């Protein structure tokens, strides 16, 4: 894992004061939003402000991301043209509504021409994207994580956004990411006043294997970070497993009367790595 991406907060680029505020919050990633969160008449202003904010704002150790408009739109083409002129590029580019590996390769080619090296977070927001998800994950070495956009997907399918209705799509994401060792990021929770519901959903997707969640309001950061941070008990147990694995060598081992095999050891290693990045004692 190269970055902590528990919480990914979206902030509209035409609201620079909110971007400056986000740079002080407990989010792991600040996403400067040029797509759905900005009205068509504000796109030009938002694009200009995005470049200025990326260059001038001190984001500390937070990852700076930019969600562009889709490459098949005029706004998307203007976004990429603007990025090419910016002296400072985002760390991460969010590719919206991706439906094919070819789309990802276009972004990859353009970034190479700019001599820019951001990673890509690919947004899966349609049935076609779900069906092509395996080839999308391997379309470019820049793709480091996938994020589910359940709202657009559910609208296309004519389904609700209940846990049961979205479960199959979440499962498809997890399987595709696991095959290539990629980070899966869950869809945002749309009811910003329902902290209990958010926390419950975070716990359930973490149990599935998700490592973070998209956030649409600062109030969601604390419960999201808490849900995707291992507990002290998990960290202690994982460190014990990792230590035992190093001592006893490869293969399965017995610890505290329980069989521990390689999948459990790998899971423990991920937890220990997360704890170290968060300076957890």
SEKOLFI-45343 format. One record per residue (C-alpha): residue number from 0; x, y, z. Coordinates in steps of 0.02 Angstrom, whole numbers. Layout:
% SEKOLFI-45343
<pt><k>NUM</k><east>X</east><north>Y</north><up>Z</up></pt>
...
//
This chain:
% SEKOLFI-45343
<pt><k>0</k><east>0</east><north>0</north><up>0</up></pt>
<pt><k>1</k><east>83</east><north>162</north><up>-56</up></pt>
<pt><k>2</k><east>-45</east><north>283</north><up>17</up></pt>
<pt><k>3</k><east>-174</east><north>290</north><up>154</up></pt>
<pt><k>4</k><east>-342</east><north>312</north><up>68</up></pt>
<pt><k>5</k><east>-467</east><north>282</north><up>207</up></pt>
<pt><k>6</k><east>-559</east><north>445</north><up>178</up></pt>
<pt><k>7</k><east>-572</east><north>533</north><up>10</up></pt>
<pt><k>8</k><east>-659</east><north>702</north><up>24</up></pt>
<pt><k>9</k><east>-735</east><north>788</north><up>-128</up></pt>
<pt><k>10</k><east>-729</east><north>978</north><up>-136</up></pt>
<pt><k>11</k><east>-796</east><north>1080</north><up>-284</up></pt>
<pt><k>12</k><east>-659</east><north>1175</north><up>-374</up></pt>
<pt><k>13</k><east>-768</east><north>1330</north><up>-392</up></pt>
<pt><k>14</k><east>-768</east><north>1347</north><up>-201</up></pt>
<pt><k>15</k><east>-584</east><north>1384</north><up>-165</up></pt>
<pt><k>16</k><east>-619</east><north>1428</north><up>17</up></pt>
<pt><k>17</k><east>-682</east><north>1250</north><up>42</up></pt>
<pt><k>18</k><east>-524</east><north>1179</north><up>-36</up></pt>
<pt><k>19</k><east>-418</east><north>1281</north><up>85</up></pt>
<pt><k>20</k><east>-524</east><north>1217</north><up>228</up></pt>
<pt><k>21</k><east>-510</east><north>1037</north><up>168</up></pt>
<pt><k>22</k><east>-321</east><north>1053</north><up>174</up></pt>
<pt><k>23</k><east>-336</east><north>1067</north><up>364</up></pt>
<pt><k>24</k><east>-457</east><north>922</north><up>391</up></pt>
<pt><k>25</k><east>-425</east><north>740</north><up>437</up></pt>
<pt><k>26</k><east>-453</east><north>673</north><up>262</up></pt>
<pt><k>27</k><east>-319</east><north>563</north><up>184</up></pt>
<pt><k>28</k><east>-360</east><north>628</north><up>9</up></pt>
<pt><k>29</k><east>-428</east><north>797</north><up>-47</up></pt>
<pt><k>30</k><east>-519</east><north>780</north><up>-213</up></pt>
<pt><k>31</k><east>-535</east><north>944</north><up>-308</up></pt>
<pt><k>32</k><east>-693</east><north>918</north><up>-407</up></pt>
<pt><k>33</k><east>-717</east><north>974</north><up>-587</up></pt>
<pt><k>34</k><east>-853</east><north>852</north><up>-639</up></pt>
<pt><k>35</k><east>-1027</east><north>825</north><up>-564</up></pt>
<pt><k>36</k><east>-998</east><north>944</north><up>-419</up></pt>
<pt><k>37</k><east>-975</east><north>1095</north><up>-534</up></pt>
<pt><k>38</k><east>-1112</east><north>1170</north><up>-642</up></pt>
<pt><k>39</k><east>-1078</east><north>1189</north><up>-829</up></pt>
<pt><k>40</k><east>-1073</east><north>1378</north><up>-818</up></pt>
<pt><k>41</k><east>-939</east><north>1370</north><up>-683</up></pt>
<pt><k>42</k><east>-823</east><north>1244</north><up>-767</up></pt>
<pt><k>43</k><east>-699</east><north>1372</north><up>-835</up></pt>
<pt><k>44</k><east>-683</east><north>1462</north><up>-668</up></pt>
<pt><k>45</k><east>-670</east><north>1297</north><up>-575</up></pt>
<pt><k>46</k><east>-531</east><north>1237</north><up>-690</up></pt>
<pt><k>47</k><east>-432</east><north>1396</north><up>-662</up></pt>
<pt><k>48</k><east>-455</east><north>1386</north><up>-474</up></pt>
<pt><k>49</k><east>-407</east><north>1202</north><up>-469</up></pt>
<pt><k>50</k><east>-238</east><north>1241</north><up>-547</up></pt>
<pt><k>51</k><east>-210</east><north>1386</north><up>-429</up></pt>
<pt><k>52</k><east>-258</east><north>1285</north><up>-274</up></pt>
<pt><k>53</k><east>-147</east><north>1138</north><up>-320</up></pt>
<pt><k>54</k><east>1</east><north>1256</north><up>-340</up></pt>
<pt><k>55</k><east>-28</east><north>1372</north><up>-192</up></pt>
<pt><k>56</k><east>-114</east><north>1277</north><up>-51</up></pt>
<pt><k>57</k><east>-12</east><north>1179</north><up>76</up></pt>
<pt><k>58</k><east>-102</east><north>1011</north><up>90</up></pt>
<pt><k>59</k><east>23</east><north>941</north><up>214</up></pt>
<pt><k>60</k><east>34</east><north>751</north><up>202</up></pt>
<pt><k>61</k><east>-135</east><north>737</north><up>117</up></pt>
<pt><k>62</k><east>-141</east><north>667</north><up>-58</up></pt>
<pt><k>63</k><east>-206</east><north>795</north><up>-184</up></pt>
<pt><k>64</k><east>-324</east><north>726</north><up>-314</up></pt>
<pt><k>65</k><east>-419</east><north>800</north><up>-461</up></pt>
<pt><k>66</k><east>-579</east><north>729</north><up>-532</up></pt>
<pt><k>67</k><east>-587</east><north>780</north><up>-714</up></pt>
<pt><k>68</k><east>-734</east><north>773</north><up>-832</up></pt>
<pt><k>69</k><east>-750</east><north>623</north><up>-944</up></pt>
<pt><k>70</k><east>-626</east><north>620</north><up>-1089</up></pt>
<pt><k>71</k><east>-768</east><north>602</north><up>-1216</up></pt>
<pt><k>72</k><east>-836</east><north>775</north><up>-1170</up></pt>
<pt><k>73</k><east>-776</east><north>949</north><up>-1218</up></pt>
<pt><k>74</k><east>-758</east><north>991</north><up>-1034</up></pt>
<pt><k>75</k><east>-647</east><north>838</north><up>-1012</up></pt>
<pt><k>76</k><east>-536</east><north>888</north><up>-1156</up></pt>
<pt><k>77</k><east>-521</east><north>1064</north><up>-1084</up></pt>
<pt><k>78</k><east>-476</east><north>990</north><up>-914</up></pt>
<pt><k>79</k><east>-331</east><north>890</north><up>-986</up></pt>
<pt><k>80</k><east>-271</east><north>1038</north><up>-1091</up></pt>
<pt><k>81</k><east>-269</east><north>1145</north><up>-933</up></pt>
<pt><k>82</k><east>-173</east><north>1015</north><up>-832</up></pt>
<pt><k>83</k><east>-40</east><north>1010</north><up>-967</up></pt>
<pt><k>84</k><east>-5</east><north>1195</north><up>-933</up></pt>
<pt><k>85</k><east>-2</east><north>1185</north><up>-744</up></pt>
<pt><k>86</k><east>169</east><north>1193</north><up>-664</up></pt>
<pt><k>87</k><east>113</east><north>1076</north><up>-525</up></pt>
<pt><k>88</k><east>8</east><north>922</north><up>-560</up></pt>
<pt><k>89</k><east>-108</east><north>827</north><up>-443</up></pt>
<pt><k>90</k><east>-44</east><north>670</north><up>-356</up></pt>
<pt><k>91</k><east>-197</east><north>572</north><up>-409</up></pt>
<pt><k>92</k><east>-320</east><north>593</north><up>-554</up></pt>
<pt><k>93</k><east>-496</east><north>524</north><up>-537</up></pt>
<pt><k>94</k><east>-562</east><north>458</north><up>-702</up></pt>
<pt><k>95</k><east>-752</east><north>468</north><up>-702</up></pt>
<pt><k>96</k><east>-877</east><north>346</north><up>-776</up></pt>
<pt><k>97</k><east>-744</east><north>234</north><up>-854</up></pt>
<pt><k>98</k><east>-817</east><north>94</north><up>-960</up></pt>
<pt><k>99</k><east>-668</east><north>23</north><up>-1053</up></pt>
<pt><k>100</k><east>-481</east><north>-3</north><up>-1046</up></pt>
<pt><k>101</k><east>-465</east><north>108</north><up>-1199</up></pt>
<pt><k>102</k><east>-525</east><north>260</north><up>-1102</up></pt>
<pt><k>103</k><east>-392</east><north>232</north><up>-970</up></pt>
<pt><k>104</k><east>-257</east><north>216</north><up>-1103</up></pt>
<pt><k>105</k><east>-305</east><north>385</north><up>-1177</up></pt>
<pt><k>106</k><east>-278</east><north>468</north><up>-1008</up></pt>
<pt><k>107</k><east>-116</east><north>372</north><up>-987</up></pt>
<pt><k>108</k><east>-51</east><north>428</north><up>-1157</up></pt>
<pt><k>109</k><east>-94</east><north>609</north><up>-1121</up></pt>
<pt><k>110</k><east>-7</east><north>606</north><up>-952</up></pt>
<pt><k>111</k><east>147</east><north>532</north><up>-1033</up></pt>
<pt><k>112</k><east>148</east><north>672</north><up>-1161</up></pt>
<pt><k>113</k><east>140</east><north>796</north><up>-1017</up></pt>
<pt><k>114</k><east>283</east><north>704</north><up>-931</up></pt>
<pt><k>115</k><east>169</east><north>696</north><up>-779</up></pt>
<pt><k>116</k><east>162</east><north>547</north><up>-661</up></pt>
<pt><k>117</k><east>-1</east><north>548</north><up>-563</up></pt>
<pt><k>118</k><east>-85</east><north>387</north><up>-513</up></pt>
<pt><k>119</k><east>-262</east><north>351</north><up>-571</up></pt>
<pt><k>120</k><east>-416</east><north>313</north><up>-469</up></pt>
<pt><k>121</k><east>-542</east><north>238</north><up>-590</up></pt>
<pt><k>122</k><east>-725</east><north>269</north><up>-554</up></pt>
<pt><k>123</k><east>-840</east><north>123</north><up>-598</up></pt>
<pt><k>124</k><east>-1014</east><north>196</north><up>-617</up></pt>
<pt><k>125</k><east>-1106</east><north>96</north><up>-751</up></pt>
<pt><k>126</k><east>-1154</east><north>-81</north><up>-798</up></pt>
<pt><k>127</k><east>-1030</east><north>-76</north><up>-942</up></pt>
<pt><k>128</k><east>-893</east><north>-25</north><up>-821</up></pt>
<pt><k>129</k><east>-937</east><north>-172</north><up>-707</up></pt>
<pt><k>130</k><east>-934</east><north>-294</north><up>-853</up></pt>
<pt><k>131</k><east>-764</east><north>-230</north><up>-914</up></pt>
<pt><k>132</k><east>-688</east><north>-210</north><up>-742</up></pt>
<pt><k>133</k><east>-553</east><north>-343</north><up>-759</up></pt>
<pt><k>134</k><east>-476</east><north>-265</north><up>-915</up></pt>
<pt><k>135</k><east>-492</east><north>-91</north><up>-841</up></pt>
<pt><k>136</k><east>-385</east><north>-137</north><up>-691</up></pt>
<pt><k>137</k><east>-239</east><north>-185</north><up>-804</up></pt>
<pt><k>138</k><east>-258</east><north>-46</north><up>-933</up></pt>
<pt><k>139</k><east>-116</east><north>60</north><up>-861</up></pt>
<pt><k>140</k><east>15</east><north>46</north><up>-723</up></pt>
<pt><k>141</k><east>-49</east><north>214</north><up>-662</up></pt>
<pt><k>142</k><east>-212</east><north>134</north><up>-602</up></pt>
<pt><k>143</k><east>-187</east><north>108</north><up>-416</up></pt>
<pt><k>144</k><east>-366</east><north>98</north><up>-355</up></pt>
<pt><k>145</k><east>-546</east><north>77</north><up>-410</up></pt>
<pt><k>146</k><east>-693</east><north>172</north><up>-335</up></pt>
<pt><k>147</k><east>-874</east><north>122</north><up>-347</up></pt>
<pt><k>148</k><east>-1003</east><north>252</north><up>-398</up></pt>
<pt><k>149</k><east>-1161</east><north>167</north><up>-339</up></pt>
<pt><k>150</k><east>-1278</east><north>315</north><up>-367</up></pt>
<pt><k>151</k><east>-1252</east><north>326</north><up>-555</up></pt>
<pt><k>152</k><east>-1247</east><north>138</north><up>-572</up></pt>
<pt><k>153</k><east>-1410</east><north>116</north><up>-476</up></pt>
<pt><k>154</k><east>-1493</east><north>252</north><up>-580</up></pt>
<pt><k>155</k><east>-1443</east><north>163</north><up>-740</up></pt>
<pt><k>156</k><east>-1506</east><north>-5</north><up>-675</up></pt>
<pt><k>157</k><east>-1666</east><north>66</north><up>-603</up></pt>
<pt><k>158</k><east>-1622</east><north>-8</north><up>-433</up></pt>
<pt><k>159</k><east>-1617</east><north>66</north><up>-260</up></pt>
<pt><k>160</k><east>-1455</east><north>91</north><up>-162</up></pt>
<pt><k>161</k><east>-1494</east><north>-29</north><up>-22</up></pt>
<pt><k>162</k><east>-1358</east><north>-146</north><up>41</up></pt>
<pt><k>163</k><east>-1433</east><north>-297</north><up>-45</up></pt>
<pt><k>164</k><east>-1458</east><north>-206</north><up>-211</up></pt>
<pt><k>165</k><east>-1276</east><north>-148</north><up>-220</up></pt>
<pt><k>166</k><east>-1194</east><north>-302</north><up>-144</up></pt>
<pt><k>167</k><east>-1160</east><north>-391</north><up>-309</up></pt>
<pt><k>168</k><east>-1075</east><north>-237</north><up>-382</up></pt>
<pt><k>169</k><east>-968</east><north>-215</north><up>-228</up></pt>
<pt><k>170</k><east>-919</east><north>-398</north><up>-240</up></pt>
<pt><k>171</k><east>-868</east><north>-378</north><up>-423</up></pt>
<pt><k>172</k><east>-755</east><north>-233</north><up>-374</up></pt>
<pt><k>173</k><east>-672</east><north>-332</north><up>-234</up></pt>
<pt><k>174</k><east>-638</east><north>-481</north><up>-346</up></pt>
<pt><k>175</k><east>-563</east><north>-374</north><up>-485</up></pt>
<pt><k>176</k><east>-452</east><north>-278</north><up>-363</up></pt>
<pt><k>177</k><east>-394</east><north>-436</north><up>-273</up></pt>
<pt><k>178</k><east>-334</east><north>-513</north><up>-436</up></pt>
<pt><k>179</k><east>-209</east><north>-373</north><up>-464</up></pt>
<pt><k>180</k><east>-176</east><north>-315</north><up>-286</up></pt>
<pt><k>181</k><east>-268</east><north>-150</north><up>-308</up></pt>
<pt><k>182</k><east>-354</east><north>-37</north><up>-181</up></pt>
<pt><k>183</k><east>-546</east><north>-45</north><up>-182</up></pt>
<pt><k>184</k><east>-635</east><north>114</north><up>-126</up></pt>
<pt><k>185</k><east>-820</east><north>113</north><up>-82</up></pt>
<pt><k>186</k><east>-957</east><north>227</north><up>-145</up></pt>
<pt><k>187</k><east>-1008</east><north>380</north><up>-41</up></pt>
<pt><k>188</k><east>-1146</east><north>370</north><up>88</up></pt>
<pt><k>189</k><east>-1270</east><north>500</north><up>32</up></pt>
<pt><k>190</k><east>-1363</east><north>537</north><up>194</up></pt>
<pt><k>191</k><east>-1241</east><north>655</north><up>279</up></pt>
<pt><k>192</k><east>-1348</east><north>664</north><up>438</up></pt>
<pt><k>193</k><east>-1350</east><north>477</north><up>468</up></pt>
<pt><k>194</k><east>-1185</east><north>442</north><up>556</up></pt>
<pt><k>195</k><east>-1244</east><north>274</north><up>624</up></pt>
<pt><k>196</k><east>-1293</east><north>215</north><up>450</up></pt>
<pt><k>197</k><east>-1127</east><north>274</north><up>380</up></pt>
<pt><k>198</k><east>-1028</east><north>185</north><up>516</up></pt>
<pt><k>199</k><east>-1126</east><north>25</north><up>490</up></pt>
<pt><k>200</k><east>-1097</east><north>28</north><up>302</up></pt>
<pt><k>201</k><east>-911</east><north>63</north><up>327</up></pt>
<pt><k>202</k><east>-893</east><north>-86</north><up>442</up></pt>
<pt><k>203</k><east>-981</east><north>-200</north><up>318</up></pt>
<pt><k>204</k><east>-877</east><north>-147</north><up>167</up></pt>
<pt><k>205</k><east>-717</east><north>-159</north><up>268</up></pt>
<pt><k>206</k><east>-764</east><north>-338</north><up>309</up></pt>
<pt><k>207</k><east>-780</east><north>-367</north><up>120</up></pt>
<pt><k>208</k><east>-604</east><north>-299</north><up>92</up></pt>
<pt><k>209</k><east>-629</east><north>-115</north><up>51</up></pt>
<pt><k>210</k><east>-493</east><north>-1</north><up>118</up></pt>
<pt><k>211</k><east>-582</east><north>168</north><up>111</up></pt>
<pt><k>212</k><east>-735</east><north>267</north><up>66</up></pt>
<pt><k>213</k><east>-777</east><north>419</north><up>-39</up></pt>
<pt><k>214</k><east>-842</east><north>563</north><up>69</up></pt>
<pt><k>215</k><east>-957</east><north>705</north><up>18</up></pt>
<pt><k>216</k><east>-955</east><north>805</north><up>180</up></pt>
<pt><k>217</k><east>-824</east><north>843</north><up>314</up></pt>
<pt><k>218</k><east>-938</east><north>771</north><up>448</up></pt>
<pt><k>219</k><east>-909</east><north>599</north><up>372</up></pt>
<pt><k>220</k><east>-721</east><north>600</north><up>397</up></pt>
<pt><k>221</k><east>-713</east><north>548</north><up>580</up></pt>
<pt><k>222</k><east>-828</east><north>396</north><up>567</up></pt>
<pt><k>223</k><east>-748</east><north>342</north><up>403</up></pt>
<pt><k>224</k><east>-570</east><north>356</north><up>469</up></pt>
<pt><k>225</k><east>-620</east><north>264</north><up>627</up></pt>
<pt><k>226</k><east>-701</east><north>122</north><up>530</up></pt>
<pt><k>227</k><east>-551</east><north>94</north><up>416</up></pt>
<pt><k>228</k><east>-420</east><north>108</north><up>553</up></pt>
<pt><k>229</k><east>-375</east><north>-58</north><up>636</up></pt>
<pt><k>230</k><east>-413</east><north>-70</north><up>821</up></pt>
<pt><k>231</k><east>-275</east><north>-87</north><up>951</up></pt>
<pt><k>232</k><east>-325</east><north>-269</north><up>974</up></pt>
<pt><k>233</k><east>-313</east><north>-303</north><up>787</up></pt>
<pt><k>234</k><east>-142</east><north>-223</north><up>779</up></pt>
<pt><k>235</k><east>-76</east><north>-319</north><up>929</up></pt>
<pt><k>236</k><east>-140</east><north>-484</north><up>860</up></pt>
<pt><k>237</k><east>-70</east><north>-447</north><up>687</up></pt>
<pt><k>238</k><east>101</east><north>-401</north><up>753</up></pt>
<pt><k>239</k><east>104</east><north>-564</north><up>850</up></pt>
<pt><k>240</k><east>61</east><north>-661</north><up>692</up></pt>
<pt><k>241</k><east>193</east><north>-572</north><up>588</up></pt>
<pt><k>242</k><east>325</east><north>-601</north><up>721</up></pt>
<pt><k>243</k><east>281</east><north>-784</north><up>734</up></pt>
<pt><k>244</k><east>287</east><north>-804</north><up>545</up></pt>
<pt><k>245</k><east>461</east><north>-731</north><up>539</up></pt>
<pt><k>246</k><east>519</east><north>-844</north><up>680</up></pt>
<pt><k>247</k><east>441</east><north>-1006</north><up>620</up></pt>
<pt><k>248</k><east>473</east><north>-983</north><up>434</up></pt>
<pt><k>249</k><east>359</east><north>-1011</north><up>285</up></pt>
<pt><k>250</k><east>197</east><north>-1109</north><up>284</up></pt>
<pt><k>251</k><east>58</east><north>-1128</north><up>410</up></pt>
<pt><k>252</k><east>90</east><north>-1111</north><up>596</up></pt>
<pt><k>253</k><east>-3</east><north>-1132</north><up>759</up></pt>
<pt><k>254</k><east>-25</east><north>-978</north><up>869</up></pt>
<pt><k>255</k><east>-122</east><north>-978</north><up>1032</up></pt>
<pt><k>256</k><east>-198</east><north>-1144</north><up>984</up></pt>
<pt><k>257</k><east>-261</east><north>-1082</north><up>814</up></pt>
<pt><k>258</k><east>-201</east><north>-1127</north><up>640</up></pt>
<pt><k>259</k><east>-127</east><north>-976</north><up>547</up></pt>
<pt><k>260</k><east>-97</east><north>-997</north><up>360</up></pt>
<pt><k>261</k><east>-27</east><north>-882</north><up>226</up></pt>
<pt><k>262</k><east>-189</east><north>-785</north><up>189</up></pt>
<pt><k>263</k><east>-204</east><north>-742</north><up>374</up></pt>
<pt><k>264</k><east>-20</east><north>-692</north><up>380</up></pt>
<pt><k>265</k><east>-40</east><north>-579</north><up>229</up></pt>
<pt><k>266</k><east>-192</east><north>-497</north><up>307</up></pt>
<pt><k>267</k><east>-93</east><north>-470</north><up>468</up></pt>
<pt><k>268</k><east>49</east><north>-392</north><up>368</up></pt>
<pt><k>269</k><east>-71</east><north>-267</north><up>290</up></pt>
<pt><k>270</k><east>-139</east><north>-219</north><up>460</up></pt>
<pt><k>271</k><east>36</east><north>-196</north><up>530</up></pt>
<pt><k>272</k><east>83</east><north>-89</north><up>381</up></pt>
<pt><k>273</k><east>-71</east><north>20</north><up>407</up></pt>
<pt><k>274</k><east>-31</east><north>38</north><up>592</up></pt>
<pt><k>275</k><east>146</east><north>90</north><up>555</up></pt>
<pt><k>276</k><east>89</east><north>222</north><up>430</up></pt>
<pt><k>277</k><east>-29</east><north>291</north><up>563</up></pt>
<pt><k>278</k><east>106</east><north>284</north><up>699</up></pt>
<pt><k>279</k><east>-1</east><north>169</north><up>805</up></pt>
<pt><k>280</k><east>96</east><north>104</north><up>956</up></pt>
//
